[in-house]
Amino acid sequence: MLPYHGTVIHARWSGEALWSPLAAVWPAGLHLPHEHAICEPKAGDVLLYAGHLSEPEFLIPYGTARFSSKAGLLKGNPVLTIDDPRSVLPELGRCVLWKGAMQFRIENRSSHPSAAENLPAVVTVC
């Protein structure tokens, strides 16, 4: 799926988190089994959900979050951790909450010239 380009909006049902729908890029009917799935991620822990209760999606928490949808509580597979700069996540979350949707991108480290060698991916919100 990388590089992934999409949109993030605020995930009000899930608390202090951003949400990115994957339906446009996810294979129709493909569901992932739970693998260390959680519903209360820490800030910066990106979850992937591709189950039966909701559409395929990313959840990107920037503070206290509990992953849920109109169908109820969801458990997502942790797939990525945003470590640096984690301190800007709350500001980013409030910006999306008050100003609306933003473009979101996840790239392989090798395709991003400023990425540190030990990072597998780079996340950018524009």
Chimera marker file (.cmm) of the C-alpha trace (Angstrom):
<marker_set name="trace">
<marker id="1" x="0.000" y="0.000" z="0.000" r="1" g="1" b="0" radius="0.5"/>
<marker id="2" x="2.975" y="2.349" z="0.283" r="1" g="1" b="0" radius="0.5"/>
<marker id="3" x="3.216" y="5.088" z="-0.615" r="1" g="1" b="0" radius="0.5"/>
<marker id="4" x="-0.246" y="5.849" z="0.739" r="1" g="1" b="0" radius="0.5"/>
<marker id="5" x="-1.877" y="9.184" z="-0.059" r="1" g="1" b="0" radius="0.5"/>
<marker id="6" x="-5.217" y="10.054" z="1.494" r="1" g="1" b="0" radius="0.5"/>
<marker id="7" x="-7.152" y="12.474" z="3.610" r="1" g="1" b="0" radius="0.5"/>
<marker id="8" x="-7.449" y="12.696" z="7.392" r="1" g="1" b="0" radius="0.5"/>
<marker id="9" x="-10.435" y="14.088" z="9.221" r="1" g="1" b="0" radius="0.5"/>
<marker id="10" x="-11.124" y="14.277" z="12.931" r="1" g="1" b="0" radius="0.5"/>
<marker id="11" x="-12.387" y="11.051" z="14.499" r="1" g="1" b="0" radius="0.5"/>
<marker id="12" x="-14.715" y="12.575" z="17.119" r="1" g="1" b="0" radius="0.5"/>
<marker id="13" x="-16.231" y="9.190" z="18.089" r="1" g="1" b="0" radius="0.5"/>
<marker id="14" x="-12.759" y="7.948" z="18.938" r="1" g="1" b="0" radius="0.5"/>
<marker id="15" x="-11.634" y="10.924" z="21.025" r="1" g="1" b="0" radius="0.5"/>
<marker id="16" x="-8.380" y="12.725" z="20.274" r="1" g="1" b="0" radius="0.5"/>
<marker id="17" x="-7.640" y="11.024" z="16.973" r="1" g="1" b="0" radius="0.5"/>
<marker id="18" x="-7.572" y="11.464" z="13.214" r="1" g="1" b="0" radius="0.5"/>
<marker id="19" x="-9.182" y="9.073" z="10.762" r="1" g="1" b="0" radius="0.5"/>
<marker id="20" x="-8.313" y="8.148" z="7.192" r="1" g="1" b="0" radius="0.5"/>
<marker id="21" x="-10.675" y="5.948" z="5.140" r="1" g="1" b="0" radius="0.5"/>
<marker id="22" x="-8.990" y="3.328" z="2.974" r="1" g="1" b="0" radius="0.5"/>
<marker id="23" x="-11.936" y="2.169" z="0.831" r="1" g="1" b="0" radius="0.5"/>
<marker id="24" x="-10.485" y="3.789" z="-2.323" r="1" g="1" b="0" radius="0.5"/>
<marker id="25" x="-7.243" y="1.790" z="-2.082" r="1" g="1" b="0" radius="0.5"/>
<marker id="26" x="-8.237" y="-1.337" z="-0.136" r="1" g="1" b="0" radius="0.5"/>
<marker id="27" x="-9.175" y="-4.500" z="-2.092" r="1" g="1" b="0" radius="0.5"/>
<marker id="28" x="-12.956" y="-4.999" z="-1.881" r="1" g="1" b="0" radius="0.5"/>
<marker id="29" x="-13.979" y="-7.754" z="0.527" r="1" g="1" b="0" radius="0.5"/>
<marker id="30" x="-10.501" y="-8.195" z="2.039" r="1" g="1" b="0" radius="0.5"/>
<marker id="31" x="-10.661" y="-8.500" z="5.830" r="1" g="1" b="0" radius="0.5"/>
<marker id="32" x="-7.622" y="-8.752" z="8.088" r="1" g="1" b="0" radius="0.5"/>
<marker id="33" x="-7.552" y="-10.946" z="11.168" r="1" g="1" b="0" radius="0.5"/>
<marker id="34" x="-6.704" y="-9.302" z="14.486" r="1" g="1" b="0" radius="0.5"/>
<marker id="35" x="-2.972" y="-9.238" z="15.166" r="1" g="1" b="0" radius="0.5"/>
<marker id="36" x="-2.206" y="-7.684" z="18.563" r="1" g="1" b="0" radius="0.5"/>
<marker id="37" x="-5.350" y="-5.589" z="17.971" r="1" g="1" b="0" radius="0.5"/>
<marker id="38" x="-6.138" y="-2.818" z="20.454" r="1" g="1" b="0" radius="0.5"/>
<marker id="39" x="-8.905" y="-0.261" z="20.927" r="1" g="1" b="0" radius="0.5"/>
<marker id="40" x="-7.093" y="2.221" z="23.221" r="1" g="1" b="0" radius="0.5"/>
<marker id="41" x="-3.894" y="3.246" z="21.412" r="1" g="1" b="0" radius="0.5"/>
<marker id="42" x="-1.350" y="5.742" z="22.713" r="1" g="1" b="0" radius="0.5"/>
<marker id="43" x="-0.669" y="9.000" z="20.902" r="1" g="1" b="0" radius="0.5"/>
<marker id="44" x="1.286" y="8.226" z="17.747" r="1" g="1" b="0" radius="0.5"/>
<marker id="45" x="0.225" y="4.554" z="17.489" r="1" g="1" b="0" radius="0.5"/>
<marker id="46" x="-1.368" y="4.197" z="14.044" r="1" g="1" b="0" radius="0.5"/>
<marker id="47" x="-4.029" y="1.476" z="13.861" r="1" g="1" b="0" radius="0.5"/>
<marker id="48" x="-5.300" y="-0.314" z="10.763" r="1" g="1" b="0" radius="0.5"/>
<marker id="49" x="-8.824" y="-1.701" z="10.786" r="1" g="1" b="0" radius="0.5"/>
<marker id="50" x="-10.100" y="-3.935" z="7.997" r="1" g="1" b="0" radius="0.5"/>
<marker id="51" x="-12.836" y="-6.014" z="9.594" r="1" g="1" b="0" radius="0.5"/>
<marker id="52" x="-16.555" y="-6.649" z="9.239" r="1" g="1" b="0" radius="0.5"/>
<marker id="53" x="-17.953" y="-3.853" z="11.439" r="1" g="1" b="0" radius="0.5"/>
<marker id="54" x="-16.682" y="-0.816" z="9.547" r="1" g="1" b="0" radius="0.5"/>
<marker id="55" x="-14.872" y="0.180" z="6.388" r="1" g="1" b="0" radius="0.5"/>
<marker id="56" x="-11.074" y="-0.219" z="6.089" r="1" g="1" b="0" radius="0.5"/>
<marker id="57" x="-9.428" y="2.703" z="7.863" r="1" g="1" b="0" radius="0.5"/>
<marker id="58" x="-6.441" y="4.160" z="9.699" r="1" g="1" b="0" radius="0.5"/>
<marker id="59" x="-6.785" y="5.696" z="13.151" r="1" g="1" b="0" radius="0.5"/>
<marker id="60" x="-4.036" y="8.154" z="14.140" r="1" g="1" b="0" radius="0.5"/>
<marker id="61" x="-4.400" y="9.166" z="17.807" r="1" g="1" b="0" radius="0.5"/>
<marker id="62" x="-2.846" y="12.405" z="19.028" r="1" g="1" b="0" radius="0.5"/>
<marker id="63" x="-4.039" y="12.091" z="22.631" r="1" g="1" b="0" radius="0.5"/>
<marker id="64" x="-6.522" y="9.989" z="24.599" r="1" g="1" b="0" radius="0.5"/>
<marker id="65" x="-8.423" y="7.787" z="22.159" r="1" g="1" b="0" radius="0.5"/>
<marker id="66" x="-10.757" y="4.804" z="22.156" r="1" g="1" b="0" radius="0.5"/>
<marker id="67" x="-11.280" y="3.429" z="18.640" r="1" g="1" b="0" radius="0.5"/>
<marker id="68" x="-14.975" y="3.247" z="17.812" r="1" g="1" b="0" radius="0.5"/>
<marker id="69" x="-17.540" y="3.729" z="15.070" r="1" g="1" b="0" radius="0.5"/>
<marker id="70" x="-21.322" y="3.844" z="14.751" r="1" g="1" b="0" radius="0.5"/>
<marker id="71" x="-21.143" y="0.027" z="15.033" r="1" g="1" b="0" radius="0.5"/>
<marker id="72" x="-19.423" y="0.288" z="18.427" r="1" g="1" b="0" radius="0.5"/>
<marker id="73" x="-15.921" y="-0.342" z="19.710" r="1" g="1" b="0" radius="0.5"/>
<marker id="74" x="-13.317" y="-1.360" z="17.104" r="1" g="1" b="0" radius="0.5"/>
<marker id="75" x="-9.974" y="-3.078" z="17.567" r="1" g="1" b="0" radius="0.5"/>
<marker id="76" x="-7.261" y="-2.154" z="15.087" r="1" g="1" b="0" radius="0.5"/>
<marker id="77" x="-3.905" y="-3.708" z="14.327" r="1" g="1" b="0" radius="0.5"/>
<marker id="78" x="-0.984" y="-1.446" z="15.293" r="1" g="1" b="0" radius="0.5"/>
<marker id="79" x="0.956" y="-0.925" z="12.047" r="1" g="1" b="0" radius="0.5"/>
<marker id="80" x="3.073" y="2.186" z="12.596" r="1" g="1" b="0" radius="0.5"/>
<marker id="81" x="4.267" y="4.434" z="15.407" r="1" g="1" b="0" radius="0.5"/>
<marker id="82" x="4.853" y="8.139" z="14.882" r="1" g="1" b="0" radius="0.5"/>
<marker id="83" x="7.822" y="8.891" z="17.145" r="1" g="1" b="0" radius="0.5"/>
<marker id="84" x="9.266" y="12.099" z="15.827" r="1" g="1" b="0" radius="0.5"/>
<marker id="85" x="8.068" y="14.721" z="16.334" r="1" g="1" b="0" radius="0.5"/>
<marker id="86" x="5.341" y="13.274" z="18.570" r="1" g="1" b="0" radius="0.5"/>
<marker id="87" x="5.067" y="16.627" z="20.360" r="1" g="1" b="0" radius="0.5"/>
<marker id="88" x="3.360" y="18.203" z="17.324" r="1" g="1" b="0" radius="0.5"/>
<marker id="89" x="0.560" y="15.624" z="17.180" r="1" g="1" b="0" radius="0.5"/>
<marker id="90" x="-1.827" y="17.479" z="19.575" r="1" g="1" b="0" radius="0.5"/>
<marker id="91" x="-1.408" y="20.711" z="17.591" r="1" g="1" b="0" radius="0.5"/>
<marker id="92" x="-2.033" y="18.832" z="14.354" r="1" g="1" b="0" radius="0.5"/>
<marker id="93" x="-5.130" y="17.153" z="15.802" r="1" g="1" b="0" radius="0.5"/>
<marker id="94" x="-6.617" y="20.462" z="16.950" r="1" g="1" b="0" radius="0.5"/>
<marker id="95" x="-5.856" y="21.977" z="13.543" r="1" g="1" b="0" radius="0.5"/>
<marker id="96" x="-7.783" y="19.211" z="11.744" r="1" g="1" b="0" radius="0.5"/>
<marker id="97" x="-10.617" y="19.491" z="14.288" r="1" g="1" b="0" radius="0.5"/>
<marker id="98" x="-11.096" y="23.230" z="13.728" r="1" g="1" b="0" radius="0.5"/>
<marker id="99" x="-9.966" y="23.716" z="10.125" r="1" g="1" b="0" radius="0.5"/>
<marker id="100" x="-11.098" y="20.462" z="8.511" r="1" g="1" b="0" radius="0.5"/>
<marker id="101" x="-9.642" y="17.699" z="6.360" r="1" g="1" b="0" radius="0.5"/>
<marker id="102" x="-5.953" y="17.597" z="5.434" r="1" g="1" b="0" radius="0.5"/>
<marker id="103" x="-3.868" y="15.538" z="3.032" r="1" g="1" b="0" radius="0.5"/>
<marker id="104" x="-1.964" y="12.638" z="4.586" r="1" g="1" b="0" radius="0.5"/>
<marker id="105" x="0.908" y="10.581" z="3.185" r="1" g="1" b="0" radius="0.5"/>
<marker id="106" x="2.908" y="7.562" z="4.361" r="1" g="1" b="0" radius="0.5"/>
<marker id="107" x="6.029" y="6.776" z="2.344" r="1" g="1" b="0" radius="0.5"/>
<marker id="108" x="8.730" y="4.153" z="2.440" r="1" g="1" b="0" radius="0.5"/>
<marker id="109" x="11.812" y="5.546" z="4.154" r="1" g="1" b="0" radius="0.5"/>
<marker id="110" x="13.869" y="4.945" z="1.013" r="1" g="1" b="0" radius="0.5"/>
<marker id="111" x="11.694" y="7.351" z="-1.005" r="1" g="1" b="0" radius="0.5"/>
<marker id="112" x="12.074" y="10.239" z="1.465" r="1" g="1" b="0" radius="0.5"/>
<marker id="113" x="15.530" y="11.907" z="1.420" r="1" g="1" b="0" radius="0.5"/>
<marker id="114" x="15.354" y="13.398" z="4.935" r="1" g="1" b="0" radius="0.5"/>
<marker id="115" x="14.316" y="10.179" z="6.709" r="1" g="1" b="0" radius="0.5"/>
<marker id="116" x="16.599" y="8.698" z="9.337" r="1" g="1" b="0" radius="0.5"/>
<marker id="117" x="18.153" y="5.369" z="8.376" r="1" g="1" b="0" radius="0.5"/>
<marker id="118" x="16.442" y="3.363" z="11.111" r="1" g="1" b="0" radius="0.5"/>
<marker id="119" x="12.881" y="4.463" z="10.302" r="1" g="1" b="0" radius="0.5"/>
<marker id="120" x="10.744" y="2.169" z="8.106" r="1" g="1" b="0" radius="0.5"/>
<marker id="121" x="8.338" y="4.893" z="6.967" r="1" g="1" b="0" radius="0.5"/>
<marker id="122" x="7.747" y="8.639" z="6.904" r="1" g="1" b="0" radius="0.5"/>
<marker id="123" x="4.361" y="10.184" z="7.721" r="1" g="1" b="0" radius="0.5"/>
<marker id="124" x="3.512" y="13.641" z="6.368" r="1" g="1" b="0" radius="0.5"/>
<marker id="125" x="0.406" y="15.722" z="6.895" r="1" g="1" b="0" radius="0.5"/>
<marker id="126" x="0.154" y="18.665" z="4.520" r="1" g="1" b="0" radius="0.5"/>
<link id1="1" id2="2" r="1" g="1" b="0" radius="0.2"/>
<link id1="2" id2="3" r="1" g="1" b="0" radius="0.2"/>
<link id1="3" id2="4" r="1" g="1" b="0" radius="0.2"/>
<link id1="4" id2="5" r="1" g="1" b="0" radius="0.2"/>
<link id1="5" id2="6" r="1" g="1" b="0" radius="0.2"/>
<link id1="6" id2="7" r="1" g="1" b="0" radius="0.2"/>
<link id1="7" id2="8" r="1" g="1" b="0" radius="0.2"/>
<link id1="8" id2="9" r="1" g="1" b="0" radius="0.2"/>
<link id1="9" id2="10" r="1" g="1" b="0" radius="0.2"/>
<link id1="10" id2="11" r="1" g="1" b="0" radius="0.2"/>
<link id1="11" id2="12" r="1" g="1" b="0" radius="0.2"/>
<link id1="12" id2="13" r="1" g="1" b="0" radius="0.2"/>
<link id1="13" id2="14" r="1" g="1" b="0" radius="0.2"/>
<link id1="14" id2="15" r="1" g="1" b="0" radius="0.2"/>
<link id1="15" id2="16" r="1" g="1" b="0" radius="0.2"/>
<link id1="16" id2="17" r="1" g="1" b="0" radius="0.2"/>
<link id1="17" id2="18" r="1" g="1" b="0" radius="0.2"/>
<link id1="18" id2="19" r="1" g="1" b="0" radius="0.2"/>
<link id1="19" id2="20" r="1" g="1" b="0" radius="0.2"/>
<link id1="20" id2="21" r="1" g="1" b="0" radius="0.2"/>
<link id1="21" id2="22" r="1" g="1" b="0" radius="0.2"/>
<link id1="22" id2="23" r="1" g="1" b="0" radius="0.2"/>
<link id1="23" id2="24" r="1" g="1" b="0" radius="0.2"/>
<link id1="24" id2="25" r="1" g="1" b="0" radius="0.2"/>
<link id1="25" id2="26" r="1" g="1" b="0" radius="0.2"/>
<link id1="26" id2="27" r="1" g="1" b="0" radius="0.2"/>
<link id1="27" id2="28" r="1" g="1" b="0" radius="0.2"/>
<link id1="28" id2="29" r="1" g="1" b="0" radius="0.2"/>
<link id1="29" id2="30" r="1" g="1" b="0" radius="0.2"/>
<link id1="30" id2="31" r="1" g="1" b="0" radius="0.2"/>
<link id1="31" id2="32" r="1" g="1" b="0" radius="0.2"/>
<link id1="32" id2="33" r="1" g="1" b="0" radius="0.2"/>
<link id1="33" id2="34" r="1" g="1" b="0" radius="0.2"/>
<link id1="34" id2="35" r="1" g="1" b="0" radius="0.2"/>
<link id1="35" id2="36" r="1" g="1" b="0" radius="0.2"/>
<link id1="36" id2="37" r="1" g="1" b="0" radius="0.2"/>
<link id1="37" id2="38" r="1" g="1" b="0" radius="0.2"/>
<link id1="38" id2="39" r="1" g="1" b="0" radius="0.2"/>
<link id1="39" id2="40" r="1" g="1" b="0" radius="0.2"/>
<link id1="40" id2="41" r="1" g="1" b="0" radius="0.2"/>
<link id1="41" id2="42" r="1" g="1" b="0" radius="0.2"/>
<link id1="42" id2="43" r="1" g="1" b="0" radius="0.2"/>
<link id1="43" id2="44" r="1" g="1" b="0" radius="0.2"/>
<link id1="44" id2="45" r="1" g="1" b="0" radius="0.2"/>
<link id1="45" id2="46" r="1" g="1" b="0" radius="0.2"/>
<link id1="46" id2="47" r="1" g="1" b="0" radius="0.2"/>
<link id1="47" id2="48" r="1" g="1" b="0" radius="0.2"/>
<link id1="48" id2="49" r="1" g="1" b="0" radius="0.2"/>
<link id1="49" id2="50" r="1" g="1" b="0" radius="0.2"/>
<link id1="50" id2="51" r="1" g="1" b="0" radius="0.2"/>
<link id1="51" id2="52" r="1" g="1" b="0" radius="0.2"/>
<link id1="52" id2="53" r="1" g="1" b="0" radius="0.2"/>
<link id1="53" id2="54" r="1" g="1" b="0" radius="0.2"/>
<link id1="54" id2="55" r="1" g="1" b="0" radius="0.2"/>
<link id1="55" id2="56" r="1" g="1" b="0" radius="0.2"/>
<link id1="56" id2="57" r="1" g="1" b="0" radius="0.2"/>
<link id1="57" id2="58" r="1" g="1" b="0" radius="0.2"/>
<link id1="58" id2="59" r="1" g="1" b="0" radius="0.2"/>
<link id1="59" id2="60" r="1" g="1" b="0" radius="0.2"/>
<link id1="60" id2="61" r="1" g="1" b="0" radius="0.2"/>
<link id1="61" id2="62" r="1" g="1" b="0" radius="0.2"/>
<link id1="62" id2="63" r="1" g="1" b="0" radius="0.2"/>
<link id1="63" id2="64" r="1" g="1" b="0" radius="0.2"/>
<link id1="64" id2="65" r="1" g="1" b="0" radius="0.2"/>
<link id1="65" id2="66" r="1" g="1" b="0" radius="0.2"/>
<link id1="66" id2="67" r="1" g="1" b="0" radius="0.2"/>
<link id1="67" id2="68" r="1" g="1" b="0" radius="0.2"/>
<link id1="68" id2="69" r="1" g="1" b="0" radius="0.2"/>
<link id1="69" id2="70" r="1" g="1" b="0" radius="0.2"/>
<link id1="70" id2="71" r="1" g="1" b="0" radius="0.2"/>
<link id1="71" id2="72" r="1" g="1" b="0" radius="0.2"/>
<link id1="72" id2="73" r="1" g="1" b="0" radius="0.2"/>
<link id1="73" id2="74" r="1" g="1" b="0" radius="0.2"/>
<link id1="74" id2="75" r="1" g="1" b="0" radius="0.2"/>
<link id1="75" id2="76" r="1" g="1" b="0" radius="0.2"/>
<link id1="76" id2="77" r="1" g="1" b="0" radius="0.2"/>
<link id1="77" id2="78" r="1" g="1" b="0" radius="0.2"/>
<link id1="78" id2="79" r="1" g="1" b="0" radius="0.2"/>
<link id1="79" id2="80" r="1" g="1" b="0" radius="0.2"/>
<link id1="80" id2="81" r="1" g="1" b="0" radius="0.2"/>
<link id1="81" id2="82" r="1" g="1" b="0" radius="0.2"/>
<link id1="82" id2="83" r="1" g="1" b="0" radius="0.2"/>
<link id1="83" id2="84" r="1" g="1" b="0" radius="0.2"/>
<link id1="84" id2="85" r="1" g="1" b="0" radius="0.2"/>
<link id1="85" id2="86" r="1" g="1" b="0" radius="0.2"/>
<link id1="86" id2="87" r="1" g="1" b="0" radius="0.2"/>
<link id1="87" id2="88" r="1" g="1" b="0" radius="0.2"/>
<link id1="88" id2="89" r="1" g="1" b="0" radius="0.2"/>
<link id1="89" id2="90" r="1" g="1" b="0" radius="0.2"/>
<link id1="90" id2="91" r="1" g="1" b="0" radius="0.2"/>
<link id1="91" id2="92" r="1" g="1" b="0" radius="0.2"/>
<link id1="92" id2="93" r="1" g="1" b="0" radius="0.2"/>
<link id1="93" id2="94" r="1" g="1" b="0" radius="0.2"/>
<link id1="94" id2="95" r="1" g="1" b="0" radius="0.2"/>
<link id1="95" id2="96" r="1" g="1" b="0" radius="0.2"/>
<link id1="96" id2="97" r="1" g="1" b="0" radius="0.2"/>
<link id1="97" id2="98" r="1" g="1" b="0" radius="0.2"/>
<link id1="98" id2="99" r="1" g="1" b="0" radius="0.2"/>
<link id1="99" id2="100" r="1" g="1" b="0" radius="0.2"/>
<link id1="100" id2="101" r="1" g="1" b="0" radius="0.2"/>
<link id1="101" id2="102" r="1" g="1" b="0" radius="0.2"/>
<link id1="102" id2="103" r="1" g="1" b="0" radius="0.2"/>
<link id1="103" id2="104" r="1" g="1" b="0" radius="0.2"/>
<link id1="104" id2="105" r="1" g="1" b="0" radius="0.2"/>
<link id1="105" id2="106" r="1" g="1" b="0" radius="0.2"/>
<link id1="106" id2="107" r="1" g="1" b="0" radius="0.2"/>
<link id1="107" id2="108" r="1" g="1" b="0" radius="0.2"/>
<link id1="108" id2="109" r="1" g="1" b="0" radius="0.2"/>
<link id1="109" id2="110" r="1" g="1" b="0" radius="0.2"/>
<link id1="110" id2="111" r="1" g="1" b="0" radius="0.2"/>
<link id1="111" id2="112" r="1" g="1" b="0" radius="0.2"/>
<link id1="112" id2="113" r="1" g="1" b="0" radius="0.2"/>
<link id1="113" id2="114" r="1" g="1" b="0" radius="0.2"/>
<link id1="114" id2="115" r="1" g="1" b="0" radius="0.2"/>
<link id1="115" id2="116" r="1" g="1" b="0" radius="0.2"/>
<link id1="116" id2="117" r="1" g="1" b="0" radius="0.2"/>
<link id1="117" id2="118" r="1" g="1" b="0" radius="0.2"/>
<link id1="118" id2="119" r="1" g="1" b="0" radius="0.2"/>
<link id1="119" id2="120" r="1" g="1" b="0" radius="0.2"/>
<link id1="120" id2="121" r="1" g="1" b="0" radius="0.2"/>
<link id1="121" id2="122" r="1" g="1" b="0" radius="0.2"/>
<link id1="122" id2="123" r="1" g="1" b="0" radius="0.2"/>
<link id1="123" id2="124" r="1" g="1" b="0" radius="0.2"/>
<link id1="124" id2="125" r="1" g="1" b="0" radius="0.2"/>
<link id1="125" id2="126" r="1" g="1" b="0" radius="0.2"/>
</marker_set>
